[in-house]
Amino acid sequence: MGIETIFQIRISGDGVLLDGLLGLPERPKGVILFAHGSGSGRFSPRNQFVARHLEAGGFATLLLELLTSEEADDRRKVFDIDLLADRLLLAETWLHTHPPTVALQAGYFGASTGAGAALQAAARKPEAVGAVVSRGGRPDLAGHYLSRVAAPTLLLVGGDDGPVIGMNQEAFAQLTCTKHLMIVPRASHLFEEPGTLEQVAQEALRWFQRYLHQEPNATKESLS
């Protein structure tokens, strides 16, 4: 299934404007909202790669800047998980009030610090998200929200990413939802080794295919 188009979009709310890229296949099964890690954004080559794979599998994707350019220069905001989760929930509301995605169930794909924000957002509004995937993430940053996550959650960690493995194991133990922790052999934190990012994309697609369900009234409409 090919991509019909990728739209540049802008979401306004909470006194900010957030830029994003919305990828729409012809008959989307759901929509995956990406939560980028520190120092990353909608043009991240790794998240772009995963997004293209999910779109080929029939899912719409939204790669969004969770911080403005001014905020991104403030390290306190880069690691402000509460703020990042607020922005994800703002984007989720936009998706569910916008014609092309209004009837699509949402999933979250979080990387690095973005994983903590995705899990906090999933806990704060459980009816809004059907599944969560973390890539090399810091789910531990979701803190006490972890036990409140209801969405099925997949944690993907590189086998050579020692400290992050421990952080994921600790977070995994606190999750009470349907969950799976997968350690990808010979992969570092950024999954730069041959074939490892492909495995991440494949596992993410399988997870969303299993747990996201298309709403009966989901239709493809124009952005106008």
ZIZI-V427184 format. One line per field, one symbol per residue. ss: DSSP state (a for helix, b for strand, c for the rest). phi: phi as a letter, one per 20 degrees, with the letter a starting at -180 (. if undefined). burial: 1 if it has 24 or more other ideal C-beta (glycine too) atoms within 12 Angstrom, else 0. Layout:
BEGIN
ss = ???
phi = ???
burial = ???
END
This chain:
BEGIN
ss = ccbbbbbbbbbbbccbbbbbbbbbbcccccbbbbbcccccccccaaaaaaaaaaaacccbbbbbccccaaaaccaaaaccaaaaaaaaaaaaaaaccccccccccbbbbbbcaaaaaaaaaaaacaaabbbbbbbcccaaaaaaaaaacccbbbbbbbcccaaaaaaaaaaaaaccccbbbbbbcccccccccccaaaaaaaaaaaaaaaaccccccccccccc
phi = .effaddeccddrlmcddebcdecffcfercdeedfefmcafegffffffffffffeodfccdcfecfffffedfffgdefffffgfffffffggecdgfcgdefecdcdclffffffffffffcffeceaccddledfffflffgfefdfgcdddcffddgffgffffffgfefdegbbdddegmdefelefgnffffgffffffffffdecfffefcecfef
burial = 00100110101000010111111110011111111111011101011111111110111111111111001100001110111111111111011101011011111111111111111111111101111111111111110011001111111111001001101100110110101111110010111000011011111111111011010001010000
END
